[in-house]
Amino acid sequence: MSNFIPEKLSVEYIDGVTNMEPVIPRRYTLTHSDLSGDLFLTIGKQYAWDKINPKRDEVLGEWQTSGNSIYYNIYLYIDQGEYNKNISTKRTEIFKRELPLALTAIRYGDRHLFNAYPNLDHATILVNFISAYPEFARQENWGTFHKEQGVRF
């Protein structure tokens, strides 16, 4: 896993979303540059589809509720538009290796919201691996932002 460098993260708010509201709907699109290693986090009421490249290596996330509970759902597209089991295997490995960095970037990039609503740090993170292959298509519980990140901002 790469180390998180705050200076390499750019954050943009769209759709009338601010650093403090709304919590729902609030969707995150995290992309990156393979060349520079820069991370780009767009936070809005909708995903920033215009920022997504054909490689489909973005991390999409959103806050959702169930009853009185709030949780954070992440969506990862494993198959990259072509159905090749070897590529999907490799992409699954890469996503799992780099997801802690992505979670740190999301937490840091939206730290003002987390500071305003401390309960968000304890919300369950559910990661949805989306694939045509049953062995890759699954949902995993990745703990919470507080537990997973170990660092308070």
The 8 nearest C-alpha neighbors of each residue, nearest first, counted from 0:
[[1, 97, 96, 2, 100, 99, 98, 93],
 [2, 0, 3, 100, 97, 96, 99, 4],
 [1, 3, 4, 0, 100, 99, 103, 97],
 [2, 4, 100, 5, 1, 104, 103, 7],
 [3, 5, 6, 7, 2, 8, 104, 37],
 [6, 4, 7, 8, 3, 104, 107, 108],
 [7, 5, 4, 8, 9, 37, 3, 38],
 [6, 8, 37, 5, 4, 38, 9, 36],
 [9, 7, 38, 5, 6, 39, 37, 10],
 [8, 10, 39, 40, 38, 7, 11, 37],
 [11, 9, 40, 41, 39, 108, 8, 12],
 [10, 12, 41, 42, 40, 13, 9, 39],
 [11, 13, 42, 16, 43, 41, 17, 10],
 [14, 12, 43, 15, 16, 42, 11, 41],
 [13, 15, 43, 16, 44, 12, 45, 42],
 [16, 14, 13, 17, 43, 12, 44, 20],
 [17, 15, 43, 14, 13, 12, 20, 21],
 [18, 16, 19, 20, 12, 15, 21, 13],
 [17, 19, 112, 111, 20, 109, 16, 12],
 [20, 18, 112, 17, 111, 21, 115, 22],
 [21, 19, 17, 22, 16, 18, 112, 23],
 [20, 22, 23, 16, 24, 25, 19, 17],
 [21, 23, 20, 25, 24, 62, 19, 112],
 [24, 22, 25, 21, 62, 63, 44, 20],
 [23, 25, 44, 22, 21, 26, 62, 61],
 [24, 26, 23, 44, 22, 43, 61, 62],
 [27, 25, 61, 43, 44, 42, 60, 45],
 [26, 28, 42, 60, 59, 41, 61, 46],
 [27, 29, 59, 41, 40, 46, 47, 58],
 [30, 28, 40, 58, 57, 39, 27, 59],
 [31, 29, 57, 39, 38, 28, 40, 58],
 [30, 32, 38, 37, 39, 33, 36, 29],
 [31, 33, 36, 34, 37, 35, 38, 30],
 [32, 34, 36, 35, 31, 37, 38, 30],
 [35, 33, 32, 36, 37, 31, 38, 7],
 [36, 34, 37, 32, 33, 31, 7, 38],
 [35, 37, 32, 33, 34, 31, 38, 7],
 [38, 36, 7, 35, 32, 31, 8, 39],
 [37, 39, 31, 8, 30, 7, 9, 36],
 [40, 38, 9, 30, 29, 31, 8, 10],
 [41, 39, 29, 10, 28, 9, 11, 42],
 [40, 42, 11, 28, 27, 10, 12, 29],
 [43, 41, 27, 12, 26, 13, 11, 40],
 [44, 42, 13, 45, 14, 26, 16, 25],
 [43, 45, 25, 24, 26, 14, 16, 46],
 [46, 44, 43, 26, 47, 25, 14, 24],
 [45, 47, 48, 26, 28, 27, 43, 44],
 [46, 48, 49, 50, 28, 45, 41, 51],
 [49, 47, 50, 51, 46, 28, 45, 52],
 [48, 50, 47, 51, 52, 46, 28, 41],
 [51, 49, 48, 47, 52, 30, 28, 41],
 [52, 50, 48, 49, 55, 57, 53, 30],
 [51, 53, 54, 55, 50, 56, 49, 57],
 [52, 54, 55, 51, 79, 80, 56, 57],
 [53, 55, 52, 56, 79, 80, 51, 57],
 [56, 54, 53, 57, 79, 52, 76, 51],
 [57, 55, 54, 58, 76, 30, 75, 79],
 [58, 56, 30, 29, 55, 59, 51, 28],
 [57, 59, 29, 75, 28, 74, 60, 30],
 [60, 58, 28, 74, 73, 27, 57, 29],
 [61, 59, 73, 27, 72, 26, 74, 58],
 [62, 60, 26, 72, 71, 25, 27, 63],
 [61, 63, 71, 70, 25, 23, 72, 69],
 [64, 62, 70, 69, 71, 61, 65, 23],
 [65, 63, 69, 68, 70, 66, 67, 62],
 [64, 66, 68, 67, 69, 63, 70, 62],
 [65, 67, 68, 64, 69, 63, 70, 62],
 [66, 68, 65, 69, 64, 70, 63, 122],
 [69, 67, 65, 64, 66, 70, 122, 63],
 [68, 70, 64, 63, 122, 65, 67, 62],
 [69, 71, 122, 123, 63, 62, 124, 64],
 [70, 72, 62, 124, 61, 125, 123, 63],
 [71, 73, 125, 61, 60, 124, 126, 62],
 [74, 72, 60, 126, 59, 127, 125, 71],
 [73, 75, 127, 59, 126, 60, 128, 58],
 [76, 74, 128, 58, 129, 77, 127, 73],
 [77, 75, 129, 78, 128, 55, 79, 130],
 [76, 78, 130, 87, 129, 79, 90, 75],
 [77, 79, 87, 80, 130, 76, 82, 81],
 [80, 78, 81, 55, 77, 54, 76, 53],
 [81, 79, 78, 82, 55, 54, 53, 77],
 [82, 80, 79, 78, 83, 86, 87, 84],
 [83, 81, 78, 84, 80, 131, 79, 87],
 [82, 84, 86, 85, 81, 87, 78, 88],
 [83, 85, 87, 86, 88, 82, 132, 78],
 [86, 84, 88, 87, 83, 89, 90, 82],
 [87, 85, 89, 88, 83, 84, 90, 78],
 [86, 88, 84, 90, 78, 85, 89, 77],
 [89, 87, 85, 91, 86, 90, 84, 92],
 [88, 90, 86, 92, 91, 87, 93, 85],
 [91, 89, 93, 87, 92, 88, 77, 94],
 [90, 92, 94, 88, 89, 93, 87, 95],
 [93, 91, 89, 95, 90, 94, 96, 88],
 [94, 92, 90, 96, 95, 91, 97, 89],
 [93, 95, 91, 97, 96, 92, 98, 90],
 [96, 94, 92, 98, 93, 97, 91, 99],
 [95, 97, 93, 94, 0, 98, 92, 99],
 [96, 98, 94, 0, 100, 99, 95, 93],
 [97, 99, 101, 100, 95, 94, 96, 102],
 [100, 98, 102, 101, 97, 103, 96, 147],
 [101, 99, 103, 98, 97, 102, 3, 104],
 [100, 102, 98, 104, 103, 99, 105, 97],
 [103, 101, 99, 105, 104, 100, 106, 98],
 [102, 104, 100, 106, 101, 105, 107, 148],
 [105, 103, 101, 107, 102, 106, 108, 100],
 [106, 104, 108, 102, 103, 107, 109, 101],
 [107, 105, 103, 109, 104, 108, 110, 102],
 [108, 106, 110, 104, 109, 105, 103, 152],
 [107, 109, 105, 106, 110, 104, 10, 40],
 [108, 110, 106, 107, 111, 112, 105, 113],
 [111, 109, 107, 113, 112, 108, 106, 114],
 [112, 110, 114, 113, 109, 18, 115, 19],
 [111, 113, 19, 115, 110, 114, 109, 18],
 [114, 112, 110, 116, 117, 115, 111, 119],
 [113, 115, 111, 112, 116, 117, 110, 152],
 [114, 116, 112, 113, 117, 111, 19, 110],
 [115, 117, 113, 118, 114, 119, 112, 120],
 [118, 116, 119, 113, 114, 120, 115, 121],
 [117, 119, 120, 121, 116, 122, 113, 69],
 [120, 118, 122, 121, 117, 116, 113, 69],
 [121, 119, 145, 144, 118, 122, 117, 143],
 [122, 120, 119, 143, 118, 145, 123, 144],
 [123, 121, 70, 119, 143, 120, 69, 124],
 [122, 124, 143, 70, 142, 71, 125, 121],
 [125, 123, 71, 141, 143, 142, 140, 72],
 [126, 124, 140, 72, 139, 141, 73, 71],
 [127, 125, 73, 139, 138, 72, 74, 140],
 [128, 126, 138, 74, 73, 137, 129, 75],
 [127, 129, 75, 136, 137, 138, 74, 76],
 [130, 128, 76, 136, 77, 75, 127, 74],
 [131, 129, 136, 132, 77, 78, 135, 128],
 [130, 132, 133, 136, 129, 78, 82, 135],
 [133, 131, 130, 134, 135, 136, 84, 87],
 [134, 132, 136, 135, 131, 130, 137, 129],
 [133, 135, 132, 136, 137, 130, 131, 88],
 [136, 134, 133, 132, 130, 137, 128, 91],
 [137, 135, 130, 133, 129, 128, 134, 132],
 [138, 136, 128, 127, 135, 139, 129, 133],
 [137, 139, 127, 126, 128, 125, 140, 136],
 [140, 138, 126, 125, 141, 137, 127, 128],
 [139, 141, 125, 142, 124, 126, 138, 123],
 [142, 140, 124, 125, 139, 143, 126, 123],
 [141, 143, 123, 124, 140, 147, 146, 144],
 [144, 142, 123, 146, 121, 145, 124, 122],
 [143, 145, 120, 147, 146, 148, 121, 142],
 [146, 144, 120, 143, 148, 147, 149, 121],
 [145, 147, 143, 149, 144, 148, 142, 121],
 [148, 146, 144, 145, 143, 149, 142, 99],
 [147, 149, 150, 145, 144, 146, 103, 99],
 [148, 150, 146, 147, 145, 151, 144, 103],
 [151, 149, 148, 152, 145, 147, 146, 103],
 [152, 150, 149, 145, 148, 107, 110, 106],
 [151, 110, 150, 107, 114, 106, 113, 111]]
